[in-house]
């Protein structure tokens, strides 16, 4: 797909995938513009009107262009028109002119046949639809062929019910497939004598108007009848109705969510065509369970779908799907790695926030959440900041690189494990103060390093008295390996301190971080689990931060965190009061 000088885009190129394509991005990024461009290109009639607002920066001088390479089934009417269009060949990335065969040796095709179609807007607000042939000629991209492609559109407009009415080219029109119905309805409507229903004053007014028309040689013998406006059809007033209690109501008067699901059901019931479905704001008017139902049906259906959403249930249900992110710079990036797809299922809000703050693990998420809660007066959720668990150093690195490449707004709080230094350095250059990484080691080590010897015992004390004894036990298990002859008559801090001596701080850091080094054979996994007794959880991360403040460590730690805090505070100062769906 290619867009030039249309609405939000000066230039835009995109290669959507088959199946479900989910386009994400912030307000005013241009998501809806993509859907509007496809809708205009495949509009089933020539009744569309454009305005100055449809031209990039409202500059009409150079017009606009919307083009696409499309694949159509062999039995489509594009091959049986009065002037059949000539196909191109798709090589996986572009449409290529078919190679001419040498004499006696037919050339094998490069790829499947495709067609180039476009709509152009002139400086006079005129639209031109064209099929572009490989021999540099063009044919008309007719309304008949556009209707056959079968665009299905579930827009964000609350009153959108096009596919539930007999609008030319609508899903209902294609489903009924009665080409003579429109003329029969028009004939029937013309027989309705509306004039006879007028009261005497109205009939007298028509009589006088008829006389005036006659005096001025205008058409006369006037009456009243149903009449459609320019570009409209009377049959478009006919729509689906449904029973409710003892009456029938048009489906157009039902709730937004019901109308959207009904439109999709009508479109899926069509017996022909090669539909393309556009869904703007999939969550509009739908409860979470119906969002999941809608998106699941779209993902499993035969149609190529382009969908936007701001709803976490809708995004989580989008599988299989291709996720795209549209930045303000109008660069669209595919988010398709296994890391991203796992996060999509686990925490879809990470893709839908103003800024995603990735903590390497639950400790980092809980720790930075507590710190920012104290240092920034505004609630993070009110700022549009979503904290998410990166689930490990390597996983987080992969995720940050892909998010950064896609230009998602993000920040991060991570440990330094001493590997992938070049990749981390490149990320730091790109993210600046929004990436915080400890100079060396993990969060537990960097905090505990600044707690006084006389306050180390307070680290073991769990406020809810659930983990205190397990923490003592984890230290004893490690000391028994370091000091096989030591006797532990009690599992208390005084005994542990006496045995550990000057190794106490190092011992606490190792247990708190789940360091398996030095563990006996077959005990490494157990030693790793020691961390969960300490701070390896969301609640544990908050507890560690609380202890850093209470035990004086934050005086040394906070200066290191200050650039990240300042960067997020600056974001808070620029938080918009409202955002547009874009």
C-alpha positions in Angstrom: 0.0 0.0 0.0 1.2 3.5 -0.9 -0.2 6.9 0.3 1.1 10.2 -1.0 -0.2 13.6 0.3 -3.4 12.2 1.8 -4.5 13.7 5.2 -1.8 12.9 7.8 0.7 11.4 5.4 3.0 13.2 3.1 4.3 9.8 2.0 3.6 6.3 3.4 4.5 2.8 2.3 3.3 -0.3 4.0 3.3 -4.1 3.4 0.4 -5.5 5.5 0.2 -9.2 6.0 -2.6 -11.6 5.2 -5.0 -12.3 8.0 -5.4 -9.8 10.9 -3.2 -6.7 11.0 -3.5 -4.7 14.2 -2.2 -1.1 14.0 -1.3 0.6 17.3 0.0 4.0 18.0 -0.6 7.2 20.0 -3.2 9.8 19.3 -3.0 11.6 15.9 -0.4 9.1 14.7 -2.5 8.4 11.6 -4.1 5.0 12.3 -7.5 6.1 11.2 -6.1 7.8 8.1 -4.8 4.4 6.9 -8.3 2.9 7.3 -9.9 6.0 5.5 -7.4 5.6 2.7 -8.3 1.9 2.1 -12.0 2.8 2.4 -11.7 5.5 -0.3 -9.6 3.2 -2.6 -12.2 0.4 -2.4 -15.3 2.6 -2.1 -18.1 0.6 -3.9 -19.6 3.7 -5.6 -18.4 6.9 -7.2 -20.4 9.1 -4.8 -17.5 9.9 -2.4 -16.8 13.6 -2.0 -13.4 14.9 -0.8 -12.5 18.3 0.7 -9.4 20.3 1.4 -9.0 18.4 4.7 -8.2 15.2 2.7 -5.1 16.8 1.2 -1.8 16.8 3.1 -1.5 20.1 4.9 -4.6 21.1 2.9 -2.4 21.7 -0.2 -4.5 20.7 -3.2 -2.0 21.8 -5.8 -0.2 18.4 -6.1 -3.3 16.3 -5.4 -3.1 13.0 -3.5 -2.5 9.4 -4.4 -3.6 6.1 -2.8 -2.4 2.9 -4.4 -2.3 -0.8 -3.6 -1.1 -4.1 -5.0 -4.0 -6.6 -4.6 -4.4 -10.2 -5.2 -7.8 -11.4 -6.7 -9.2 -14.9 -7.3 -8.9 -16.2 -10.9 -12.7 -16.1 -11.3 -13.0 -12.4 -10.4 -14.5 -10.0 -13.0 -11.1 -8.2 -13.4 -10.3 -10.9 -16.0 -13.7 -10.7 -17.8 -14.3 -7.0 -18.2 -14.8 -5.5 -21.6 -11.1 -4.5 -21.3 -9.5 -7.2 -19.2 -6.7 -5.9 -17.0 -3.2 -7.4 -17.3 -1.7 -8.8 -14.1 1.7 -8.1 -12.6 3.8 -10.8 -10.9 4.5 -10.6 -7.1 8.1 -11.5 -6.1 7.4 -11.2 -2.4 8.3 -7.6 -2.1 7.1 -5.8 -5.2 5.0 -6.2 -8.3 7.1 -7.0 -11.4 6.2 -6.8 -15.1 5.8 -10.3 -16.5 8.9 -11.5 -18.4 8.3 -11.9 -22.1 9.1 -15.5 -23.2 11.8 -16.2 -25.6 10.9 -18.0 -28.8 10.2 -21.6 -28.1 10.9 -21.3 -24.4 8.1 -20.1 -22.2 9.2 -18.2 -19.1 8.2 -19.4 -15.7 6.3 -16.7 -13.7 8.1 -14.9 -11.0 5.2 -15.2 -8.6 1.4 -15.1 -8.2 -0.5 -12.6 -10.3 -1.4 -9.3 -8.7 -3.0 -6.0 -9.8 -2.1 -2.4 -9.2 -5.0 -0.1 -8.4 -5.3 3.5 -7.3 -7.4 6.4 -6.6 -6.1 10.0 -7.1 -7.5 13.3 -5.9 -7.0 16.3 -8.2 -6.6 19.9 -7.3 -10.2 20.3 -8.4 -11.4 17.8 -5.8 -12.1 15.2 -8.5 -11.4 11.5 -7.9 -9.9 9.2 -10.6 -9.9 5.4 -10.1 -7.4 3.4 -12.2 -6.0 0.0 -12.8 -2.3 0.2 -13.8 -1.1 -2.3 -16.3 2.5 -3.6 -16.8 2.5 -2.0 -20.3 2.1 1.5 -18.9 -1.6 1.7 -19.8 -4.4 2.3 -17.4 -8.0 1.0 -17.2 -10.9 2.2 -15.1 -11.0 0.7 -11.6 -14.8 0.4 -11.8 -17.3 0.5 -9.0 -18.5 -3.0 -10.1 -15.1 -4.4 -9.4 -14.7 -2.5 -6.2 -18.0 -3.8 -5.0 -16.9 -7.3 -5.9 -13.8 -7.0 -3.6 -16.3 -6.4 -0.9 -15.1 -3.8 1.6 -16.5 -4.4 5.1 -16.1 -1.4 7.5 -16.7 -1.3 11.2 -15.9 2.3 11.9 -15.5 4.2 15.1 -18.6 6.3 14.2 -21.4 5.4 16.6 -23.9 5.8 13.8 -22.1 3.6 11.3 -24.6 1.1 9.9 -23.7 1.0 6.2 -23.5 -2.8 6.0 -26.9 -3.2 7.6 -28.7 -1.2 4.9 -29.2 -1.6 1.2 -26.4 0.9 0.4 -24.9 0.1 -3.0 -22.0 -2.2 -2.4 -22.8 -2.8 1.3 -22.5 -6.3 2.8 -26.3 -6.6 2.9 -26.5 -5.6 -0.8 -23.9 -8.2 -1.8 -25.6 -10.8 0.4 -29.0 -10.4 -1.2 -27.5 -10.2 -4.6 -30.7 -9.0 -6.2 -29.7 -6.5 -8.9 -33.3 -5.7 -9.9 -34.4 -5.0 -6.3 -33.3 -1.4 -6.4 -35.4 -0.5 -9.5 -38.4 -2.4 -8.2 -38.2 -0.5 -4.9 -37.9 2.8 -6.7 -41.0 2.0 -8.8 -43.0 1.1 -5.8 -41.9 4.2 -3.9 -42.9 6.4 -6.8 -46.5 5.1 -6.6 -46.9 6.3 -3.0 -49.2 9.4 -3.1 -47.7 11.5 -0.3 -49.7 14.5 -1.6 -52.9 12.8 -0.6 -51.8 12.7 3.0 -51.4 16.5 3.2 -53.9 18.6 5.2 -56.0 21.2 3.3 -53.5 24.0 3.9 -50.6 22.0 2.4 -52.6 20.9 -0.6 -53.5 24.5 -1.3 -49.9 25.5 -1.1 -49.0 22.8 -3.7 -51.8 24.0 -5.9 -50.5 27.6 -5.9 -46.9 26.4 -6.4 -48.1 24.3 -9.4 -49.7 27.4 -11.0 -46.5 29.4 -10.5 -44.5 26.7 -12.2 -46.9 26.7 -15.1 -46.7 30.5 -15.5 -42.9 30.3 -15.6 -42.8 27.4 -18.1 -41.4 25.1 -15.5 -42.4 21.4 -15.1 -45.7 21.3 -13.4 -48.5 18.9 -12.3 -46.5 18.8 -9.1 -46.8 16.1 -6.4 -44.8 14.7 -3.5 -42.8 11.5 -3.5 -39.7 9.9 -1.9 -36.6 11.4 -3.4 -32.9 10.7 -2.7 -30.1 13.3 -2.7 -27.2 13.4 -5.1 -25.1 10.3 -4.8 -27.7 8.6 -2.7 -30.3 5.9 -3.4 -33.8 5.5 -2.0 -33.1 1.9 -1.4 -30.5 2.9 1.1 -33.4 3.7 3.4 -34.1 0.0 3.6 -32.3 -1.9 6.3 -32.4 -4.9 8.5 -34.9 -4.9 11.4 -35.2 -7.3 14.3 -37.9 -8.2 16.7 -37.9 -6.8 20.2 -40.8 -7.8 22.4 -44.0 -7.0 20.4 -42.4 -4.7 17.8 -39.6 -4.5 15.3 -36.8 -2.0 15.3 -34.2 -1.2 12.7 -30.8 -2.7 13.7 -29.4 0.8 13.1 -31.2 1.9 16.3 -29.6 -0.8 18.5 -26.4 -0.3 20.5 -23.1 0.4 18.8 -21.6 -3.0 19.8 -24.6 -4.9 18.5 -24.5 -3.1 15.2 -20.8 -3.8 14.7 -21.2 -7.5 15.4 -24.3 -7.7 13.2 -22.4 -6.0 10.3 -19.6 -8.5 10.6 -22.1 -11.4 10.6 -23.8 -10.1 7.4 -20.4 -9.7 5.7 -19.3 -13.2 6.7 -22.6 -14.5 5.3 -21.8 -13.2 1.8 -21.3 -16.0 -0.7 -18.8 -14.3 -2.9 -16.2 -11.6 -3.1 -12.7 -11.4 -1.5 -13.5 -9.0 1.3 -11.1 -6.7 3.1 -12.3 -5.7 6.6 -11.6 -2.4 8.3 -12.2 -2.1 12.1 -11.6 1.2 13.8 -11.4 1.1 17.6 -12.4 -2.6 18.0 -13.4 -2.0 21.6 -16.0 0.7 20.7 -19.3 -0.2 22.3 -18.3 -3.7 23.3 -17.8 -5.4 26.7 -14.5 -7.2 27.2 -16.0 -10.6 26.4 -17.5 -9.3 23.2 -14.3 -7.6 22.2 -12.6 -11.0 22.5 -15.4 -12.6 20.5 -15.1 -10.0 17.7 -11.4 -10.1 17.4 -11.2 -13.9 17.6 -13.7 -14.1 14.7 -11.7 -11.6 12.7 -8.4 -13.5 13.3 -9.9 -16.8 12.3 -11.9 -15.5 9.3 -10.8 -15.6 5.6 -10.7 -11.8 5.2 -7.7 -9.6 5.3 -8.3 -7.3 8.2 -6.8 -3.9 9.3 -7.8 -3.1 12.9 -7.0 -0.4 15.3 -7.7 -0.6 19.1 -7.0 1.0 22.4 -8.5 -2.0 24.3 -6.4 -4.5 26.2 -8.9 -7.4 25.8 -9.1 -6.8 22.1 -5.3 -6.8 21.7 -4.8 -9.8 23.9 -7.4 -11.7 21.7 -5.6 -10.8 18.5 -4.0 -14.1 17.7 -2.8 -15.1 15.2 -2.2 -11.5 14.1 0.6 -9.2 12.9 1.1 -6.2 15.3 2.2 -2.9 13.8 3.2 0.3 15.6 2.6 3.7 14.0 4.8 6.5 15.4 4.2 10.2 15.1 6.9 10.2 12.4 4.6 8.0 10.4 7.0 5.1 10.3 5.2 1.8 10.7 7.1 -1.0 12.3 6.2 -4.7 12.6 6.3 -6.1 16.1 6.5 -9.8 15.5 9.2 -11.4 17.6 8.4 -14.2 20.1 9.3 -11.8 22.9 6.7 -9.2 21.7 4.0 -11.8 21.1 4.5 -13.2 24.6 4.2 -9.7 26.1 1.1 -9.1 24.0 -0.7 -12.0 25.7 0.8 -11.4 29.2 0.4 -7.6 29.4 -1.3 -6.0 26.4 -1.5 -2.6 28.1 2.3 -2.3 27.6 1.5 -1.6 23.9 -1.4 0.9 24.7 0.2 3.3 27.2 1.7 6.7 26.7 5.0 5.3 27.9 6.0 1.8 28.9 8.4 1.4 31.8 10.0 -2.0 31.6 11.5 -3.4 34.8 13.9 -6.3 34.3 12.0 -8.5 36.7 9.4 -8.2 39.5 12.0 -6.8 42.0 12.8 -3.9 39.6 9.1 -3.3 38.9 8.1 -3.2 42.5 11.2 -1.2 43.5 10.9 1.6 40.9 7.1 1.7 41.4 7.6 2.5 45.1 10.4 5.0 44.4 8.4 6.9 41.7 5.3 6.8 44.0 7.3 8.8 46.5 9.3 11.0 44.1 6.6 11.9 41.6 3.4 13.4 43.0 1.2 12.3 40.1 0.0 8.7 39.9 1.8 6.8 37.2 -1.4 5.5 35.7 -2.7 9.1 35.4 0.5 9.9 33.5 -0.2 7.0 31.0 2.9 5.2 32.3 2.6 1.4 32.3 5.0 -0.7 34.4 5.7 -4.1 33.0 7.9 -7.1 33.9 10.6 -7.7 31.3 11.1 -11.3 32.7 14.9 -11.3 32.8 17.9 -9.4 31.5 18.2 -11.0 28.1 14.5 -11.0 27.4 14.3 -7.3 28.5 17.2 -6.4 26.2 15.5 -8.1 23.2 12.2 -6.4 24.0 13.7 -2.9 24.5 15.6 -3.2 21.2 12.4 -4.1 19.2 10.3 -1.4 21.0 13.0 1.2 20.4 13.3 0.3 16.7 9.5 0.7 16.4 9.8 4.1 18.2 7.5 3.2 21.1 7.8 5.6 24.0 9.6 3.6 26.6 11.8 3.7 29.7 13.6 0.9 31.5 15.1 -0.1 34.9 17.6 -3.0 34.6 20.5 -4.8 36.3 24.0 -5.0 34.8 25.0 -8.7 34.3 28.2 -7.8 32.5 27.3 -9.2 29.1 25.9 -7.7 25.8 27.7 -4.5 26.7 27.7 -3.2 23.1 23.9 -3.7 22.7 23.2 -2.0 26.1 25.5 0.9 25.2 23.6 1.4 21.9 20.3 1.4 23.7 21.6 3.9 26.3 22.6 6.2 23.4 19.1 5.9 21.9 17.1 6.1 25.1 19.2 8.5 27.2 18.1 9.1 30.8 15.0 6.9 30.2 17.2 3.9 30.5 18.6 3.2 33.9 21.1 0.4 34.4 23.1 -0.2 37.5 26.9 0.3 36.9 27.4 -3.3 38.0 25.4 -6.0 39.7 21.7 -6.3 40.6 19.2 -4.1 42.4 19.5 -6.1 45.7 23.3 -5.7 45.7 23.3 -2.0 44.9 20.8 -1.2 47.7 22.2 -3.6 50.4 25.7 -2.2 49.7 24.6 1.1 51.3 22.9 -0.2 54.4 24.9 0.1 57.7 26.3 -3.0 59.4 24.1 -2.2 62.4 20.9 -2.2 60.3 21.4 -5.4 58.3 19.2 -7.4 60.6 16.3 -5.1 59.6 16.5 -6.4 56.1 15.5 -9.9 57.3 12.4 -8.6 59.1 9.3 -9.1 57.0 6.6 -6.6 57.9 4.0 -9.4 57.8 6.2 -12.0 59.5 5.8 -14.4 56.7 9.3 -14.5 55.2 11.5 -13.7 58.3 12.2 -17.3 59.3 12.5 -18.5 55.7 15.1 -15.7 55.1 17.1 -16.8 58.2 16.9 -20.4 57.0 18.3 -19.5 53.5 21.3 -17.9 55.2 21.8 -21.0 57.4 21.7 -23.3 54.3 24.4 -21.3 52.6 26.6 -21.0 55.8 26.5 -24.8 56.3 28.3 -25.1 53.0 30.8 -22.3 53.8 31.3 -23.6 57.3 30.6 -27.3 57.4 31.7 -27.6 61.1 29.6 -24.7 62.4 26.8 -25.5 64.8 23.4 -23.7 64.5 21.6 -24.3 67.8 19.3 -21.5 66.8 18.2 -20.1 63.4 18.5 -16.5 64.7 20.4 -13.5 63.4 22.9 -13.4 66.3 24.1 -17.0 65.5 24.2 -16.3 61.8 26.2 -13.1 62.3 28.7 -14.8 64.6 29.3 -17.6 62.1 29.4 -15.3 59.0 31.5 -12.6 60.5 32.7 -10.2 57.8 31.0 -12.3 55.1 27.5 -11.4 56.4 26.7 -8.7 53.9 27.9 -10.8 50.9 25.9 -13.7 52.3 22.7 -11.6 52.5 23.2 -10.3 48.9 23.7 -13.8 47.6 20.6 -15.2 49.3 18.4 -12.1 48.5 19.4 -12.3 44.8 19.1 -16.1 44.5 22.8 -16.5 43.6 23.3 -20.3 42.9 27.1 -20.1 42.9 28.7 -22.5 45.4 25.6 -24.6 45.8 26.0 -28.4 46.3 25.2 -30.6 43.3 21.5 -30.7 42.7 20.9 -27.7 45.0 21.4 -24.9 42.5 17.6 -24.6 41.8 16.9 -24.4 45.5 19.4 -21.7 46.0 17.9 -19.7 43.1 14.6 -19.9 44.9 16.0 -18.3 48.0 15.5 -14.9 46.3 11.7 -15.4 46.4 11.9 -15.5 50.2 13.5 -12.1 50.0 12.8 -9.5 47.3 12.2 -11.5 44.1 8.5 -10.5 43.8 6.5 -7.3 43.1 5.8 -7.0 46.8 9.4 -7.8 47.6 10.6 -5.0 45.3 8.4 -2.5 47.1 9.7 -3.8 50.5 13.3 -3.3 49.3 12.6 0.2 48.3 10.8 1.0 51.5 13.8 -0.4 53.5 16.2 1.7 51.3 14.4 4.8 52.5 13.9 3.6 56.1 17.5 2.3 56.6 19.3 5.2 55.0 20.5 3.6 51.7 18.4 5.9 49.5 20.7 8.8 50.3 23.4 7.0 48.2 21.1 5.3 45.7 18.8 8.2 44.8 21.5 10.3 43.0 22.0 7.4 40.6 18.2 7.2 40.0 17.7 10.9 39.7 18.2 11.2 35.9 15.4 8.6 35.3 13.2 10.3 37.9 13.8 13.7 36.3 13.0 12.4 32.8 9.7 10.9 34.0 8.9 14.0 35.9 9.4 16.1 32.8 7.0 13.7 31.0 4.5 14.4 33.8 4.7 18.1 33.2 3.8 17.6 29.5 0.9 15.2 30.0 -1.9 16.2 27.6 -5.4 16.6 29.1 -6.9 14.6 26.3 -5.7 12.6 23.3 -7.4 11.8 20.0 -7.8 8.3 18.6 -5.7 9.3 15.6 
